[in-house]
Amino acid sequence: MFNLDGKIALVTGAGQNVGAGIARCLARQGATVAVNDYHADRARQVAEEITAAGGSALAVPFDVTDLNAVTAAFAEVAERTGPVDILVNNAGTGGPDRTMEMYQFREMPVDYWRQIIDVNLYGVLNCTKAALDPMVAKGWGRIITISSGAGTVGLDIGVSTYAAAKAGAIGFMRHIAKENARHGITANTVALGLVLRNVKDPELVRKLADPIPVGRLGTPEDAGHLVAYLASEEASWMTGQTIGLNGGTTTS
Ligand SMILES: NC(=O)c1ccc[n+]([C@@H]2O[C@H](COP(=O)([O-])OP(=O)(O)OC[C@H]3O[C@@H](n4cnc5c(N)ncnc54)[C@H](O)[C@@H]3O)[C@@H](O)[C@H]2O)c1
């Protein structure tokens, strides 16, 4: 699809679902992929799958909320494969323990929303900070952040602080795009719609897909294909954008 031969990509939260789909897709285009996840076993498994399929990957487990760990991991990747050319900020959480338990804001415990902001917003800041200097030195870079439709529209499903973090990431990417455009670096955001892999009940899947104009939920591969484009040489004039990837759902 796009030629990413010789590029080093780092995908955060790539141990499952959307991030794993993105990592596999970038590897198929020829990139060497640093597969990050907070869960080391997940990162290793995805990296092994990519390698077994003929791609090039390494596992780099770290917590995106820990700036020291992020900085050390980017240095490790640079030493093992070369500096990161393509950063995909995908790691995200719907709440502590990844329960996706949802609260109206009035009832939301402060610790709950601190973690949401920490992973979904500070995680993006930390990884972007670690990625930028080597990209500027090289005069080339791609930063792609996976946000959510929740960051662009109001919803009544108890995701207010998740939306705040995701909207924050959108604003951050727009500014990073402007600050770094002259260094050959692009920064874009994907406002993703529903991609649910664990719903086994066909009736529930149908109900969730019903309001989506295309008539189906998204897949990790849908995200991977868009990210592969945004990561490519061909996307050099595409920067500072927020792209809705959602089967046609209205997001503004
Ligand atoms: N799935 C959807 O419907 C959907 C919709 C809109 C946006 N998104 C966004 O897409 C991204 C991926 O979503 P998903 O459904 O694949 O999520 P997921 O929960 O299935 O996977 C996220 C991965 O990130 C990892 N992770 C969490 N916190 C981390 C941290 N601090 N450091 C490193 N890794 C960490 C988890 O271990 C997990 O493997 C997220 O940013 C999410 O907010 C998802």
The ligand as an SDF file (V2000), in Angstrom:
LIG
                    3D

 44 48  0  0  0  0  0  0  0  0999 V2000
  -12.1260    0.6980   20.6780 N   0  0  0  0  0  0  0  0  0  0  0  0
  -12.8790    1.7570   20.4390 C   0  0  0  0  0  0  0  0  0  0  0  0
  -14.1020    1.6670   20.1700 O   0  0  0  0  0  0  0  0  0  0  0  0
  -12.2630    3.1370   20.4540 C   0  0  0  0  0  0  0  0  0  0  0  0
  -13.0350    4.2270   20.0430 C   0  0  0  0  0  0  0  0  0  0  0  0
  -12.4690    5.4860   20.0320 C   0  0  0  0  0  0  0  0  0  0  0  0
  -11.1540    5.6470   20.4290 C   0  0  0  0  0  0  0  0  0  0  0  0
  -10.4490    4.5720   20.8480 N   0  0  0  0  0  0  0  0  0  0  0  0
   -9.0470    4.8050   21.2530 C   0  0  0  0  0  0  0  0  0  0  0  0
   -8.2120    3.9280   20.5260 O   0  0  0  0  0  0  0  0  0  0  0  0
   -7.0960    3.5410   21.3230 C   0  0  0  0  0  0  0  0  0  0  0  0
   -7.0180    2.0190   21.4090 C   0  0  0  0  0  0  0  0  0  0  0  0
   -8.2570    1.5380   21.9120 O   0  0  0  0  0  0  0  0  0  0  0  0
   -8.5040   -0.0070   22.1800 P   0  0  0  0  0  0  0  0  0  0  0  0
   -9.9730   -0.2280   22.1210 O   0  0  0  0  0  0  0  0  0  0  0  0
   -7.6140   -0.8270   21.3150 O   0  0  0  0  0  0  0  0  0  0  0  0
   -8.0420   -0.1020   23.7070 O   0  0  0  0  0  0  0  0  0  0  0  0
   -7.6770   -1.4000   24.5600 P   0  0  0  0  0  0  0  0  0  0  0  0
   -7.9990   -1.0720   25.9680 O   0  0  0  0  0  0  0  0  0  0  0  0
   -8.2560   -2.6290   23.9710 O   0  0  0  0  0  0  0  0  0  0  0  0
   -6.0950   -1.4900   24.3840 O   0  0  0  0  0  0  0  0  0  0  0  0
   -5.2850   -0.4670   24.8790 C   0  0  0  0  0  0  0  0  0  0  0  0
   -3.9200   -1.0130   25.1920 C   0  0  0  0  0  0  0  0  0  0  0  0
   -3.1870    0.0730   25.7730 O   0  0  0  0  0  0  0  0  0  0  0  0
   -2.4640   -0.4130   26.8550 C   0  0  0  0  0  0  0  0  0  0  0  0
   -2.2390    0.6480   27.8300 N   0  0  0  0  0  0  0  0  0  0  0  0
   -3.1370    1.2260   28.6660 C   0  0  0  0  0  0  0  0  0  0  0  0
   -2.5440    2.1190   29.4530 N   0  0  0  0  0  0  0  0  0  0  0  0
   -1.2430    2.1340   29.1040 C   0  0  0  0  0  0  0  0  0  0  0  0
   -0.1170    2.8380   29.5660 C   0  0  0  0  0  0  0  0  0  0  0  0
   -0.2300    3.7050   30.5910 N   0  0  0  0  0  0  0  0  0  0  0  0
    1.0780    2.6220   28.9650 N   0  0  0  0  0  0  0  0  0  0  0  0
    1.1960    1.7330   27.9430 C   0  0  0  0  0  0  0  0  0  0  0  0
    0.1520    1.0010   27.4830 N   0  0  0  0  0  0  0  0  0  0  0  0
   -1.0390    1.2020   28.0530 C   0  0  0  0  0  0  0  0  0  0  0  0
   -3.3130   -1.5240   27.4800 C   0  0  0  0  0  0  0  0  0  0  0  0
   -2.5290   -2.4300   28.2330 O   0  0  0  0  0  0  0  0  0  0  0  0
   -3.9440   -2.1360   26.2280 C   0  0  0  0  0  0  0  0  0  0  0  0
   -3.2160   -3.2710   25.7610 O   0  0  0  0  0  0  0  0  0  0  0  0
   -7.2910    4.2110   22.6750 C   0  0  0  0  0  0  0  0  0  0  0  0
   -6.5770    5.4340   22.7120 O   0  0  0  0  0  0  0  0  0  0  0  0
   -8.7800    4.4810   22.7090 C   0  0  0  0  0  0  0  0  0  0  0  0
   -9.1060    5.5380   23.5750 O   0  0  0  0  0  0  0  0  0  0  0  0
  -10.9480    3.3330   20.8730 C   0  0  0  0  0  0  0  0  0  0  0  0
  1  2  1  0
  2  3  2  0
  2  4  1  0
  4  5  1  0
  4 44  2  0
  5  6  2  0
  6  7  1  0
  7  8  2  0
  8  9  1  0
  8 44  1  0
  9 10  1  0
  9 42  1  0
 10 11  1  0
 11 12  1  0
 11 40  1  0
 12 13  1  0
 13 14  1  0
 14 15  2  0
 14 16  1  0
 14 17  1  0
 17 18  1  0
 18 19  2  0
 18 20  1  0
 18 21  1  0
 21 22  1  0
 22 23  1  0
 23 24  1  0
 23 38  1  0
 24 25  1  0
 25 26  1  0
 25 36  1  0
 26 27  1  0
 26 35  1  0
 27 28  2  0
 28 29  1  0
 29 30  1  0
 29 35  2  0
 30 31  1  0
 30 32  2  0
 32 33  1  0
 33 34  2  0
 34 35  1  0
 36 37  1  0
 36 38  1  0
 38 39  1  0
 40 41  1  0
 40 42  1  0
 42 43  1  0
M  CHG  2   8   1  16  -1
M  END
$$$$
